[in-house]
Amino acid sequence: MLKIIRSWFEKYFSDEEAVIVFLLLAISTFLLLTLGALITPVLASIVIAYILQGLVVKLQRMGVGHIYAVLTVFAVFLGLTLATVLVLLPLVATQVSSLFKELPHMLSNAQSLIKLLPERYPELISEEAVASVYSQVTNEVTSFTQWVLSFSLSSIPAVIAIMIYAVLVPIMVFFFLKDKEQLLASLSSFLPAERRLMKEIWRESNLQFANYIRGKVLEIVIVGVATYLAFVWVGLEYSVLLAILVGLSVVIPYIGAAVVTIPVALIGLFQFGWGSEFIWLMVIYGVIQGVDGNVLVPLLFSEVVNLHPVIIITSVLLFGGFWGIWGVFFAIPLATLIKAIFAAWPRSAGSPA
């Protein structure tokens, strides 16, 4: 047994740099698991700066100086952030409030529609089953409403934390953009001079991260805007709220689209009933999902390493369980990073396979 373990260790850890990379990965994972909540503003700032860095590089290639490129991109970032806070969030809050006020009326309509099912399909659905389902749904909605009210009353500390992050994150984003080279040089000084393995892993994972993160942000915006315009065109209520949900659903491959279909269909059904308008709504929504999956995703993520759907879903569940929404968002890049590490990891040729 010891001979097998020693042979395996000699095969995969005979390279000194491989041992250093393994220790760095272990320490980084430990810090994220234990201190992730405390350093969330720093992580968020790094992600935002990483997304914006592409625009800074493009401006520099056009002849704009580094500091002016940073200031221009940072100004755009602040403008979009303020527009979101001052325009989008109040609209969402208004629609959420309106939705909760309409819940009793929606439940009444749902009860009327459900009661028709035993009359139309008596051989499939009984009145007792309908009454039981409706009672359970009503109880769940009541419990959820009470939870929302209690959450809103106990969320004052969270609001204060968000206000603090709203100041800290933009400041850190600016300095990450402005002093990127100095920060990277400082970090590199702690690493060994010979970094062949690290450079190879970084080169591959950087390509995947850059393509995925920027592409995913662009996909969220395109799908969200297209969905909002389509919902407004058909006259669907709560268009802003539903469009944001549909846009954010692309973060979770396969699962997100299936889950967000439920509120879209329910609100459309309550508003339009079993008519042609509801059918048109679902057809248009299906077209948007089809264009996203078959046109937009291949176009935006052509350079991302293809992963099997089982690996993607497993990664979403695993990293989402560790780091919440951040883990869900970075599930695919982290999975490709692990794949890049395995592909680049040195193996001793003299050891048995």
C-alpha positions as CSV (number, residue, x, y, z in Angstrom):
1,M,0.0,0.0,0.0
2,L,2.8,2.4,0.9
3,K,4.6,1.6,-2.3
4,I,1.4,2.5,-4.3
5,I,1.1,5.8,-2.4
6,R,4.8,6.7,-2.9
7,S,4.6,5.8,-6.6
8,W,1.5,8.1,-7.0
9,F,3.2,10.9,-5.0
10,E,6.4,10.7,-7.1
11,K,4.4,10.8,-10.3
12,Y,2.3,13.9,-9.5
13,F,4.4,15.8,-7.0
14,S,8.0,15.2,-8.1
15,D,8.0,18.8,-9.6
16,E,8.7,21.4,-6.9
17,E,6.4,23.9,-8.6
18,A,3.6,21.4,-8.6
19,V,3.9,21.3,-4.8
20,I,3.8,25.1,-4.5
21,V,0.7,25.3,-6.8
22,F,-1.0,22.6,-4.7
23,L,-0.3,24.5,-1.5
24,L,-1.5,27.8,-3.0
25,L,-4.7,26.2,-4.2
26,A,-5.3,24.6,-0.8
27,I,-4.6,27.9,1.1
28,S,-6.8,29.9,-1.3
29,T,-9.7,27.4,-1.0
30,F,-9.4,27.4,2.8
31,L,-9.5,31.3,3.0
32,L,-12.5,31.5,0.7
33,L,-14.4,28.9,2.7
34,T,-13.6,30.5,6.0
35,L,-13.3,34.2,5.2
36,G,-15.5,34.4,2.1
37,A,-18.2,36.5,3.8
38,L,-15.8,39.0,5.2
39,I,-13.9,39.6,2.0
40,T,-17.0,39.7,-0.3
41,P,-16.5,43.4,-1.2
42,V,-12.9,42.7,-2.3
43,L,-14.0,39.7,-4.4
44,A,-16.8,41.7,-6.0
45,S,-14.4,44.5,-6.8
46,I,-11.9,42.1,-8.4
47,V,-14.6,40.6,-10.5
48,I,-16.0,44.0,-11.6
49,A,-12.5,45.3,-12.4
50,Y,-11.7,42.1,-14.3
51,I,-14.8,42.7,-16.4
52,L,-14.0,46.3,-17.0
53,Q,-10.3,45.6,-17.8
54,G,-11.2,44.6,-21.3
55,L,-12.6,48.0,-22.1
56,V,-9.5,49.7,-20.6
57,V,-7.3,47.6,-22.9
58,K,-9.3,48.4,-26.0
59,L,-9.1,52.1,-25.2
60,Q,-5.4,51.9,-24.7
61,R,-5.0,50.1,-28.1
62,M,-6.8,53.1,-29.6
63,G,-4.1,55.4,-28.3
64,V,-5.8,56.5,-25.1
65,G,-3.4,56.9,-22.1
66,H,-3.7,54.4,-19.2
67,I,-5.1,56.8,-16.6
68,Y,-7.5,58.4,-19.1
69,A,-8.7,55.0,-20.2
70,V,-9.3,54.0,-16.6
71,L,-11.1,57.2,-15.8
72,T,-13.4,56.9,-18.8
73,V,-14.3,53.3,-18.1
74,F,-14.8,54.0,-14.4
75,A,-17.1,56.9,-15.2
76,V,-19.2,54.6,-17.5
77,F,-19.3,52.1,-14.7
78,L,-20.5,54.7,-12.1
79,G,-23.1,56.0,-14.6
80,L,-24.6,52.6,-15.2
81,T,-24.5,51.8,-11.4
82,L,-26.3,55.1,-10.6
83,A,-28.8,54.5,-13.4
84,T,-29.5,51.0,-11.9
85,V,-29.9,52.3,-8.4
86,L,-32.0,55.4,-9.2
87,V,-34.1,54.0,-12.1
88,L,-34.2,50.2,-12.2
89,L,-34.4,49.4,-8.5
90,P,-37.4,51.7,-7.8
91,L,-39.2,50.1,-10.7
92,V,-38.5,46.7,-9.4
93,A,-39.5,47.6,-5.8
94,T,-42.8,49.1,-7.1
95,Q,-43.6,46.0,-9.1
96,V,-42.8,43.6,-6.3
97,S,-45.0,45.6,-4.0
98,S,-47.8,45.6,-6.6
99,L,-47.4,41.9,-7.1
100,F,-47.9,41.2,-3.3
101,K,-51.0,43.3,-3.3
102,E,-52.4,41.4,-6.3
103,L,-51.7,38.0,-4.8
104,P,-55.1,37.5,-3.2
105,H,-56.8,38.5,-6.5
106,M,-54.5,36.1,-8.4
107,L,-55.3,33.3,-5.9
108,S,-59.0,33.9,-6.5
109,N,-58.5,33.7,-10.3
110,A,-56.5,30.6,-9.8
111,Q,-59.2,29.0,-7.7
112,S,-61.8,29.7,-10.4
113,L,-59.5,28.2,-13.1
114,I,-58.7,25.2,-11.0
115,K,-62.4,24.5,-10.2
116,L,-63.0,24.2,-14.0
117,L,-60.6,21.3,-14.3
118,P,-62.8,18.6,-12.7
119,E,-65.7,19.6,-14.9
120,R,-63.6,19.4,-18.1
121,Y,-61.5,16.4,-17.2
122,P,-63.6,14.4,-14.6
123,E,-61.8,11.2,-15.4
124,L,-58.4,12.7,-14.6
125,I,-58.9,15.2,-11.8
126,S,-61.3,15.0,-8.8
127,E,-62.8,17.9,-6.9
128,E,-61.1,16.5,-3.7
129,A,-57.7,16.6,-5.3
130,V,-58.2,20.1,-6.5
131,A,-59.3,21.3,-3.1
132,S,-56.3,19.7,-1.5
133,V,-53.8,21.3,-3.9
134,Y,-55.4,24.7,-3.7
135,S,-55.3,24.6,0.1
136,Q,-51.6,23.7,0.1
137,V,-50.8,26.4,-2.4
138,T,-52.7,29.0,-0.3
139,N,-50.8,28.0,2.8
140,E,-47.5,28.2,1.1
141,V,-48.2,31.7,-0.3
142,T,-49.4,32.9,3.1
143,S,-46.2,31.6,4.7
144,F,-44.0,33.1,2.0
145,T,-45.8,36.5,2.5
146,Q,-45.3,36.4,6.2
147,W,-41.6,35.5,5.7
148,V,-41.1,38.5,3.3
149,L,-42.7,40.9,5.9
150,S,-40.5,39.6,8.7
151,F,-37.4,39.6,6.5
152,S,-38.1,43.3,5.5
153,L,-38.3,44.2,9.2
154,S,-35.1,42.4,10.2
155,S,-33.0,43.4,7.2
156,I,-31.8,46.8,8.5
157,P,-28.3,45.5,9.2
158,A,-28.1,44.1,5.7
159,V,-29.2,47.5,4.3
160,I,-26.4,49.2,6.2
161,A,-23.9,46.7,4.9
162,I,-25.0,47.3,1.4
163,M,-24.6,51.0,1.8
164,I,-21.0,50.4,3.1
165,Y,-20.3,48.2,0.1
166,A,-21.7,50.8,-2.2
167,V,-18.9,53.1,-1.1
168,L,-16.1,50.6,-0.8
169,V,-16.6,48.6,-4.0
170,P,-16.3,51.5,-6.4
171,I,-13.2,52.8,-4.7
172,M,-11.5,49.4,-4.8
173,V,-12.6,48.9,-8.5
174,F,-10.9,52.2,-9.4
175,F,-7.6,51.2,-7.7
176,F,-7.7,47.7,-9.1
177,L,-8.0,49.2,-12.6
178,K,-5.5,52.0,-12.0
179,D,-2.8,50.0,-10.2
180,K,-3.2,46.6,-11.8
181,E,0.4,46.2,-12.9
182,Q,1.8,47.2,-9.5
183,L,-0.5,44.9,-7.6
184,L,0.3,41.9,-9.9
185,A,4.0,42.7,-9.5
186,S,3.7,42.7,-5.7
187,L,1.9,39.3,-5.8
188,S,4.5,37.9,-8.2
189,S,7.3,38.8,-5.9
190,F,6.1,36.1,-3.4
191,L,6.1,33.4,-6.1
192,P,9.2,31.5,-7.3
193,A,11.1,32.9,-10.3
194,E,10.5,29.8,-12.4
195,R,6.7,29.6,-12.9
196,R,6.2,27.5,-16.1
197,L,3.2,25.6,-14.6
198,M,1.6,28.6,-13.1
199,K,1.9,30.6,-16.4
200,E,0.4,27.7,-18.3
201,I,-2.5,27.4,-16.0
202,W,-3.0,31.2,-15.9
203,R,-2.9,31.5,-19.7
204,E,-5.6,28.8,-20.2
205,S,-7.8,29.8,-17.3
206,N,-7.5,33.5,-18.0
207,L,-8.9,32.9,-21.5
208,Q,-11.8,30.9,-20.1
209,F,-12.6,33.4,-17.3
210,A,-12.4,36.5,-19.6
211,N,-14.6,34.9,-22.3
212,Y,-17.1,33.5,-19.9
213,I,-17.5,36.4,-17.4
214,R,-17.7,39.1,-20.0
215,G,-19.9,36.9,-22.3
216,K,-22.2,36.0,-19.4
217,V,-22.7,39.7,-18.4
218,L,-23.5,40.5,-22.0
219,E,-25.9,37.6,-22.3
220,I,-27.7,38.7,-19.1
221,V,-28.2,42.2,-20.6
222,I,-29.3,41.0,-24.0
223,V,-31.7,38.4,-22.8
224,G,-33.1,40.7,-20.1
225,V,-33.7,43.7,-22.5
226,A,-35.1,41.4,-25.2
227,T,-37.5,39.8,-22.7
228,Y,-38.6,43.2,-21.3
229,L,-39.4,44.5,-24.8
230,A,-41.3,41.4,-25.7
231,F,-43.3,41.4,-22.5
232,V,-44.1,45.1,-22.9
233,W,-45.2,44.4,-26.5
234,V,-47.7,41.7,-25.4
235,G,-48.9,43.8,-22.5
236,L,-47.7,41.6,-19.7
237,E,-47.8,43.1,-16.2
238,Y,-44.6,43.1,-14.0
239,S,-42.5,43.2,-17.2
240,V,-39.4,44.7,-15.5
241,L,-39.4,42.2,-12.6
242,L,-39.9,39.2,-14.9
243,A,-37.4,40.4,-17.4
244,I,-34.7,40.7,-14.7
245,L,-35.6,37.2,-13.5
246,V,-35.3,35.8,-17.0
247,G,-32.0,37.7,-17.6
248,L,-30.5,36.4,-14.3
249,S,-31.7,32.9,-15.0
250,V,-29.0,32.4,-17.7
251,V,-26.4,32.4,-14.9
252,I,-27.6,28.8,-14.0
253,P,-27.4,26.6,-17.1
254,Y,-30.4,24.4,-17.8
255,I,-31.9,24.8,-14.3
256,G,-32.5,28.6,-14.5
257,A,-34.5,28.6,-17.6
258,A,-36.8,25.9,-16.3
259,V,-37.4,27.5,-13.0
260,V,-38.1,31.1,-14.3
261,T,-40.6,29.7,-16.7
262,I,-43.0,29.0,-13.8
263,P,-43.6,32.7,-12.7
264,V,-43.8,33.9,-16.3
265,A,-46.4,31.3,-17.1
266,L,-48.4,31.8,-13.9
267,I,-48.5,35.6,-14.2
268,G,-49.4,35.3,-17.9
269,L,-52.1,32.8,-17.0
270,F,-53.6,34.9,-14.3
271,Q,-53.6,38.0,-16.5
272,F,-54.7,36.6,-19.8
273,G,-56.4,33.3,-18.9
274,W,-56.5,30.3,-21.3
275,G,-56.6,32.5,-24.5
276,S,-54.6,33.4,-27.5
277,E,-52.7,36.2,-25.7
278,F,-51.3,33.6,-23.2
279,I,-50.3,31.3,-26.1
280,W,-48.5,34.2,-27.8
281,L,-46.7,35.1,-24.6
282,M,-45.4,31.5,-24.2
283,V,-44.5,31.3,-27.9
284,I,-42.5,34.5,-27.7
285,Y,-40.9,33.5,-24.5
286,G,-39.9,30.1,-26.0
287,V,-38.4,31.9,-29.1
288,I,-36.2,34.0,-26.8
289,Q,-35.0,31.0,-24.9
290,G,-34.4,29.2,-28.2
291,V,-32.4,32.1,-29.6
292,D,-30.4,32.4,-26.4
293,G,-29.5,28.7,-26.3
294,N,-28.9,28.1,-30.0
295,V,-27.5,31.4,-31.3
296,L,-26.4,33.7,-28.5
297,V,-24.6,31.1,-26.3
298,P,-22.5,29.6,-29.2
299,L,-21.7,33.1,-30.4
300,L,-20.6,34.5,-27.0
301,F,-18.9,31.4,-25.6
302,S,-17.2,30.0,-28.7
303,E,-13.8,29.9,-27.0
304,V,-15.0,28.4,-23.7
305,V,-14.0,24.8,-23.2
306,N,-17.0,22.5,-23.7
307,L,-18.0,20.7,-20.5
308,H,-20.5,17.9,-20.2
309,P,-23.9,18.9,-18.9
310,V,-23.5,16.6,-15.9
311,I,-20.2,18.4,-15.0
312,I,-21.9,21.8,-15.4
313,I,-24.9,20.9,-13.2
314,T,-22.6,19.3,-10.6
315,S,-20.4,22.3,-10.5
316,V,-23.4,24.6,-10.1
317,L,-24.6,22.6,-7.1
318,L,-21.2,22.2,-5.5
319,F,-19.8,25.7,-5.8
320,G,-23.3,27.2,-5.2
321,G,-23.4,25.3,-1.9
322,F,-20.0,26.7,-1.0
323,W,-20.3,30.3,-2.0
324,G,-24.0,31.0,-2.8
325,I,-24.7,33.2,-5.8
326,W,-21.0,33.9,-6.5
327,G,-20.4,30.1,-6.6
328,V,-23.3,29.7,-9.1
329,F,-22.0,32.5,-11.3
330,F,-18.4,31.1,-11.3
331,A,-19.3,27.4,-11.5
332,I,-18.3,27.0,-15.1
333,P,-15.1,29.1,-15.0
334,L,-14.0,27.2,-11.8
335,A,-14.8,23.9,-13.5
336,T,-12.7,24.9,-16.5
337,L,-9.9,26.1,-14.2
338,I,-9.8,22.6,-12.5
339,K,-9.8,21.1,-16.0
340,A,-6.9,23.4,-17.0
341,I,-5.0,22.4,-13.8
342,F,-5.4,18.7,-14.5
343,A,-4.3,19.2,-18.1
344,A,-1.2,21.2,-17.3
345,W,-0.2,19.3,-14.1
346,P,3.3,17.7,-14.6
347,R,3.7,13.9,-14.4
348,S,6.9,12.1,-13.9
349,A,7.7,10.1,-17.0
350,G,9.7,7.6,-15.1
351,S,6.8,6.6,-12.8
352,P,4.3,3.9,-13.7
353,A,0.9,5.2,-15.0
